[in-house]
Amino acid sequence: MLLLSSCCISVCPFTAKQPSFLRTPQRITSGLSSDRMILRGVGAAAVSSSTLRDLVFVVNPQGANGRTAKEWKKLLPYLRTRLGKDCNVCESLTTGPSHAIDITREAIRDGADAVIAVGGDGTLHEVVNGFFWEGKPVSSLNSEASHSTALGLIPLGTGSDFARTFGWNNDPCEAVDRIAKEFSQGCDRVDVGVIANKEGRDLHYFINVADVHLSAKAGFYASKYKKFGNLCYVIGALQAFMGHDNQDMRIRVNGGEWELYPQVTALCVGNAKYFGGGMKITPNAVPGNGNLEVVVLQYFKWYDFVLKLHKLYNGTHLSVNNVSSRSVQSIEVEEISGSGSIYVQSDGEHLGFLPRKFRILPGAIDIIS
Ligand SMILES: Nc1ncnc2c1ncn2[C@@H]1O[C@H](COP(=O)(O)OP(=O)(O)OP(=O)(O)O)[C@@H](O)[C@H]1O
């Protein structure tokens, strides 16, 4: 990817099936655009020889029910004009769930200056997970590389909740401007949350909000109705309410004593503020402050959501009865009943079931913000 001329967009070869430096250089005309191509087989040596920045755009063509692919195509001429002078621009379309993780890992190992998620929170989530491998940050295979790879986002998803914390909308041209500007000014560090099972294994990373029980179940159902746009969250919530029971849980904050939390409706762990298509659930979360905000809803009935929904959306629910908030570096959450059926999601993606441990990795990634 890194031997491209600055004025073209390339279809990126990152697939993680084999390291790119093992591949034979090859140019293939893409059906997408006459001046795009696939280039294969550029290794770490090529990275240091280029003075242009290497940007890898990881595009989920299925994001927002296919709208991401259409918007991305429309964006390309602008992106080429805005970034082509200073950057090698490389696009890689995902072929299915988890592909973005592999693309990202390979791009970082190849020394990319930035990996930019193009899609929704699910795509961003996968790209963030690609920054890690077996509990450690992924790094360039070129031991002389002096830079780390930055994370970027062109929000083009259904909910695009992470972007809301920064006040970004779904305007992709604005996102390209942000990328162009940030590269001239330098990136910020952002915290990343990590989730483990009870034994501290099976690590999974999140950048936005992880949550437990009703909201996680609602998210699980909502993912099946993305074709309805933001309405999917309402449908998902209604479906999750059917047969829902609040559950007694125990939690342990920062390795302290276990505490009983009766009748938990939902427990949300925020690195950023929004989830569920615009609900400001963890309003005090700041992605770079080294803490996670935990908000717990207890004893909620369905009508509480009807009466208090506007407060959840505008972030004023912390003053409501049976809502509590605390700032933590780590939290362990277990259900008392041990049913193994309490849903957990991270960044809107279904992760599994309790028990789980959550903790913060302060300043884990450079972000183009
Ligand atoms: N090529 C693909 N085909 C099918 N699914 C894919 C593909 N690439 C990625 N995915 C999956 O699509 C899911 C949703 O993608 P994404 O988050 O980009 O859009 P969204 O769900 O519409 O937006 P949001 O998460 O912000 O609501 C992700 O979980 C990802 O695993």
The ligand as a Gaussian input file, in Angstrom:
#p B3LYP/6-31G(d) Opt

LIG

0 1
 N      -18.800000      -6.724000       4.992000
 C      -19.596000      -6.911000       6.028000
 N      -20.759000      -7.609000       5.914000
 C      -21.583000      -7.773000       6.949000
 N      -21.334000      -7.263000       8.196000
 C      -20.205000      -6.579000       8.364000
 C      -19.284000      -6.346000       7.313000
 N      -18.253000      -5.611000       7.785000
 C      -18.524000      -5.392000       9.082000
 N      -19.682000      -5.960000       9.443000
 C      -20.365000      -5.917000      10.747000
 O      -21.346000      -4.888000      10.686000
 C      -21.647000      -4.522000      12.040000
 C      -22.225000      -3.128000      12.147000
 O      -21.400000      -2.207000      11.520000
 P      -21.323000      -0.655000      11.888000
 O      -21.182000      -0.460000      13.336000
 O      -20.299000      -0.068000      11.015000
 O      -22.715000      -0.057000      11.411000
 P      -24.046000       0.216000      12.209000
 O      -24.367000      -0.952000      13.080000
 O      -25.049000       0.616000      11.190000
 O      -23.714000       1.513000      13.096000
 P      -23.748000       1.742000      14.698000
 O      -22.950000       0.621000      15.320000
 O      -23.101000       3.069000      14.903000
 O      -25.186000       1.728000      15.105000
 C      -20.359000      -4.710000      12.796000
 O      -20.650000      -5.441000      13.951000
 C      -19.458000      -5.512000      11.872000
 O      -18.968000      -6.683000      12.497000

